[in-house]
Amino acid sequence: MRRSGILMAVSSIPSRYGIGCFSGEAYAFVDFLEQAGQKLWQILPLGPTGYGDSPYQSFSTFAGNPYFIDPETLVREGYLTREDCDACDFGDDETCVDYEKIYQSRFALLHRAYRASRPQEDDAFLAFREGNAYWLDDYALYMAVKDAFGGKSWTLWDAEIRLREPQAMAYYRERYADEIRFYEFLQYQFSRQWKALKAYANGKKIRIVGDIPIYVALDSADTWANPELFQLDETCTPIAVAGCPPDAFSATGQLWGNPLYRWDYHKQTGYRWWIRRIAYCYELYDTVRIDHFRGFDEYYAIPYGEPTAENGQWEPGPGYDIFRAMRAQLGRIDVIAEDLGFLTPSVLKLVKKTGYPGMKVLQFAFDSKEESVYLPHNYTQNCVVYTGTHDNDTTVSWYASLKRREKTFVRRYLHCRNGRDVPWAMIRAALSSVADMAVIPMQDYLGLDGEARMNLPSTLGGNWTWRMRADACTQELAAEIRALAKLYGRLQGESK
């Protein structure tokens, strides 16, 4: 089934409150997708963000980002007033998220809503808390204790609570009971609002493509609550951490710092934690893109404390065994494998065996002297094509940065007379390809330059901040996108 969609982070949706959220503007974006003939809305991870504001370094695998809770919904429900919201300073740049101002104002506003809500008297809240206790109990306690320690990583907490000694656990649960309930309330509101938005999209036959990182953050409730799942020593200090080895793009490699899994332990449990994680994803999304899929075949282990990624080594992952277990427990699941980068024969074999579609990124097709697998004439149907991803520059800026020889190749391949035609020609190349799914970043449809880039890998500061202008999604743009989707047979059954 040929389909197309748009890559657009929730945080990038326009709103009055400094960052995209589950507000009326999000529903309006779904309406735009429908008008544009799109069947997929791909988002970035929805988890609460930590240091660096990256959605790929979250405080929890299961929890949602409180920033996405819509204040206007809380106003309608009587938990806030419009004056409460207007009194907050969320920043004044409609094109950029000011995370510092969001952090300083959003939680104070949400605390006000919590105090007015009386969640302990709400049967729906109590049912939510009971149904999600397997992750919510640890997450809410983790966040309350983290606040008590001034936001420090759990690895810097007092030993008794860091190592989860029963007496310390009981003490903190009692002392911070109200703060724990506050974090439970936030997750309840997040869940209600997100599932309502997802239902609205599904009602318009738009599927949500979620995104999960293969690894979890060291500073997360998952690592603190389940140290046995990770390569940690008896003091809960990492033995080795994740990253990528040196390559043509980075002389010292990439040191991500995530704890690595004890795959032998996961295998002994029948991959119970992973299966529960993936099952929960399908409560939030219709399709799940798994980042860094290569890590299931082999993972790069860097000794903890190394200043760079130069001295790591490759270790075997679980291979197909984990997906066999998922299939047995969950049946057929809709997954996109992020299989970018240097791929060994064993990785390619694993992706093929799972049957999951891999990814093709057009920007990667023109940076090699050799015949690239990312050129559309080399595609098979079972793949997802993108002009670029959240880690790429916008197509406008990408093309501008190319060398003259590369620009010539791009124009020849796309049959463009000049560089101004390249962004839409790239979109046409993606949509016209045989790939079953084609997903285009919203920035490329809008023809934006590098100021709208979402992320520059291996850098801190300035990432994840782009916001779309409120007047960007015009009827004319929707009609143009729809016409292309129809032309290239991506309207699911509608005649050409």
Residue pairs with C-beta under 8 A, 6 or more apart in sequence:
1 436
1 492
2 436
2 437
2 488
2 489
2 490
2 492
3 39
3 40
3 436
3 437
3 438
3 490
3 492
4 37
4 38
4 39
4 40
4 431
4 437
4 438
4 439
4 440
4 485
4 488
4 490
5 33
5 38
5 39
5 40
5 41
5 42
5 206
5 207
5 209
5 437
5 438
5 439
5 440
6 33
6 36
6 38
6 40
6 41
6 42
6 439
6 440
6 441
6 442
6 445
7 42
7 43
7 386
7 389
7 390
7 439
7 440
7 441
7 442
8 29
8 41
8 42
8 43
8 441
8 442
8 468
9 20
9 43
9 44
9 55
9 390
9 454
9 464
9 466
10 20
10 21
10 22
10 26
10 43
10 44
10 46
10 68
11 19
11 20
11 44
11 55
11 67
11 68
11 97
11 464
11 467
12 20
12 442
12 454
12 466
12 467
12 468
13 20
13 21
13 23
13 25
13 26
13 29
13 467
13 468
14 20
14 25
14 94
14 467
14 468
14 469
14 470
14 472
15 21
15 23
15 25
15 70
16 23
16 72
16 85
16 90
17 23
17 71
17 85
17 88
17 90
17 106
18 90
18 91
18 97
18 98
18 101
18 102
18 105
18 106
19 67
19 68
19 90
19 97
19 102
19 467
20 26
20 68
20 467
21 67
21 68
21 69
21 70
21 71
22 68
22 69
22 70
22 73
22 193
22 194
22 196
22 197
23 70
23 71
23 72
23 73
24 72
25 470
26 70
26 197
27 197
27 200
28 473
29 41
29 473
30 41
30 197
30 200
30 201
30 204
30 206
31 204
32 473
32 478
33 41
33 201
33 204
33 206
34 204
34 205
34 206
35 475
35 478
35 479
35 482
36 477
36 478
36 479
36 481
36 482
36 485
37 481
37 482
37 485
37 486
37 490
37 491
38 206
38 481
38 485
39 205
39 206
39 207
39 490
39 492
40 206
40 207
40 209
40 287
40 437
40 439
41 201
41 206
41 207
41 208
41 209
42 209
42 211
42 289
42 439
43 208
43 209
43 210
43 211
44 55
44 211
44 390
44 454
45 55
45 56
45 58
45 210
45 211
45 212
45 213
46 55
46 64
46 65
46 68
46 194
46 210
46 284
47 55
47 58
47 59
47 60
47 61
47 62
47 63
47 64
47 65
48 58
48 59
48 60
48 63
48 64
48 65
48 66
48 67
49 55
49 57
49 58
49 59
49 65
49 67
49 464
50 57
50 58
50 59
50 217
50 219
50 220
51 57
51 219
52 460
52 461
52 463
53 97
53 99
53 463
53 464
53 465
54 455
54 463
54 464
55 65
55 211
55 464
56 213
56 291
57 217
57 258
58 213
58 216
58 217
58 220
59 139
59 142
59 143
59 146
59 217
59 219
59 220
59 221
60 135
60 139
60 142
60 220
60 221
60 222
61 135
61 212
61 216
61 220
61 222
61 277
62 132
62 135
62 136
62 139
62 222
62 277
62 280
63 135
63 136
63 139
63 187
63 190
63 221
64 187
64 190
64 191
64 194
65 190
66 106
66 107
66 110
66 186
66 190
67 102
67 106
68 190
68 193
68 194
69 110
69 186
69 189
69 190
69 193
70 193
71 80
71 85
71 109
71 113
72 85
73 189
73 193
74 80
74 113
74 189
75 81
75 82
75 84
75 85
78 116
79 112
79 113
79 114
79 116
79 117
80 109
80 112
80 113
80 116
84 109
84 112
85 109
88 105
88 106
88 108
88 109
89 101
89 104
89 105
90 98
90 101
90 102
90 105
90 106
91 97
91 98
91 101
91 102
93 467
94 467
94 469
94 470
95 451
95 466
95 467
95 468
95 469
96 465
96 466
96 467
97 464
97 465
97 466
97 467
98 465
99 464
99 465
110 182
110 186
111 182
113 189
114 181
114 182
114 185
114 186
117 185
119 125
119 126
119 181
119 184
119 185
119 188
120 126
120 181
124 188
124 192
125 184
125 185
125 188
128 187
128 188
128 191
129 136
129 184
129 188
132 187
132 191
134 276
135 221
135 280
136 184
136 187
138 221
138 224
138 225
139 183
139 187
139 221
140 180
140 181
140 183
140 184
140 187
141 169
141 172
141 173
141 176
141 180
142 154
142 220
142 221
142 224
142 225
143 179
143 183
143 221
144 172
144 176
144 179
144 180
144 182
144 183
145 154
145 157
145 161
145 172
145 176
146 152
146 154
147 176
147 179
148 172
148 176
148 179
149 156
149 157
153 218
153 219
154 162
154 219
154 223
154 224
155 162
155 218
155 219
155 236
155 237
156 162
158 168
160 167
160 168
161 168
161 169
161 172
162 224
162 236
163 235
163 236
164 224
164 225
173 180
194 284
195 283
195 284
198 208
198 284
198 285
201 207
201 208
202 208
202 286
205 492
207 286
207 287
208 284
208 285
208 286
208 287
209 285
209 286
209 287
209 288
209 289
209 336
209 439
210 281
210 284
210 285
210 286
210 287
210 288
210 289
211 288
211 289
211 291
212 277
212 281
212 288
212 289
212 290
212 291
213 258
213 291
213 292
214 290
214 291
214 292
214 293
214 295
214 296
215 242
215 256
215 258
215 259
215 260
215 292
215 295
216 222
216 223
216 258
216 259
217 223
217 258
218 238
218 241
218 257
218 258
218 259
222 229
223 229
223 230
223 232
223 259
224 236
226 273
227 236
228 262
228 265
229 261
229 262
229 265
229 266
229 273
230 238
230 259
230 260
230 261
230 262
231 238
231 239
231 240
231 259
231 260
231 261
231 262
231 301
232 238
232 239
232 259
233 239
237 304
238 259
238 260
238 304
239 260
239 303
239 304
240 260
240 301
240 302
240 303
240 304
240 312
241 255
241 256
241 257
241 258
241 259
241 260
241 301
241 302
241 304
242 256
242 257
242 258
242 259
242 260
242 295
242 299
242 300
242 301
242 302
243 253
243 254
243 255
243 256
243 257
243 300
243 302
243 309
243 312
244 250
244 253
244 254
244 256
244 300
244 309
244 341
245 253
245 300
245 309
245 310
245 312
246 252
246 253
246 309
246 310
247 253
247 342
250 309
250 458
252 308
252 309
252 310
253 302
253 308
253 309
253 310
253 312
254 309
254 457
254 458
255 302
255 306
255 307
255 308
255 309
260 299
260 301
261 299
263 316
263 317
263 318
266 272
266 273
266 274
266 318
266 322
267 318
267 321
270 325
271 318
271 321
271 322
271 325
271 326
274 322
274 325
274 326
275 325
275 326
275 329
275 330
278 288
278 326
278 330
278 333
279 329
279 330
281 288
282 288
282 330
282 333
286 334
287 334
287 335
287 336
288 333
288 334
288 335
288 336
289 335
289 336
289 338
290 335
290 336
290 337
290 338
291 338
292 338
293 337
293 338
293 339
293 347
293 351
293 356
293 358
294 339
294 341
294 343
294 347
295 317
296 317
296 318
296 319
296 322
296 323
296 350
297 316
297 317
297 319
297 344
297 346
297 347
297 350
298 314
298 315
298 316
298 317
298 344
298 346
298 347
299 314
299 315
299 317
300 309
300 312
300 313
300 314
300 315
301 312
301 313
301 314
301 315
302 309
302 311
302 312
303 311
303 312
306 312
319 350
320 350
320 353
320 354
323 353
323 354
326 333
327 333
335 354
335 356
336 356
336 357
336 358
336 359
336 384
336 437
337 351
337 354
337 356
337 357
337 358
337 359
338 358
338 359
339 347
339 348
339 351
339 358
339 359
340 359
340 361
340 364
340 389
351 358
355 382
357 382
357 383
357 384
357 436
357 437
358 382
358 383
358 384
359 383
359 384
359 385
359 386
359 389
360 373
360 374
360 376
360 379
360 383
360 384
360 385
360 386
360 433
360 435
361 374
361 385
361 386
361 387
361 388
361 389
361 392
362 374
362 376
362 385
362 386
362 387
362 388
362 426
362 429
362 430
363 387
363 388
363 392
363 393
363 395
363 398
363 426
364 372
364 374
365 372
365 374
365 375
365 376
365 413
366 372
366 402
366 406
366 409
366 410
366 413
367 406
371 378
372 378
375 413
376 385
376 429
376 430
376 432
376 433
376 434
376 435
379 385
379 433
379 434
379 435
380 434
381 434
381 435
381 436
382 436
383 435
383 436
383 437
384 435
384 436
384 437
384 438
384 439
385 430
385 433
385 435
385 437
385 438
385 439
386 430
386 438
386 439
386 440
386 441
387 395
387 423
387 426
387 427
387 430
387 440
387 441
387 444
388 394
388 395
388 398
388 441
388 444
389 441
390 441
390 454
390 455
391 454
391 455
391 456
391 457
392 398
392 441
392 453
393 401
393 450
393 453
394 441
394 443
394 444
394 448
394 449
394 450
394 452
394 453
395 422
395 423
395 426
395 444
396 423
396 444
396 447
396 448
396 449
396 450
397 449
397 450
397 453
399 407
399 410
399 419
399 422
399 423
400 419
400 449
402 410
407 419
410 416
410 422
411 417
411 418
411 419
411 422
413 429
414 421
414 422
414 425
414 426
414 428
414 429
415 425
416 422
416 425
423 444
423 447
424 447
426 444
427 440
427 444
427 445
427 484
428 484
428 488
430 438
430 440
431 438
431 440
431 484
431 485
431 487
431 488
431 490
432 488
438 490
441 454
442 468
442 472
443 452
443 453
443 454
443 466
445 477
445 481
446 452
446 468
446 472
446 477
451 466
452 466
453 466
454 463
454 464
454 466
455 463
455 464
456 462
456 463
482 491
485 491
486 494
486 496
487 496
489 496
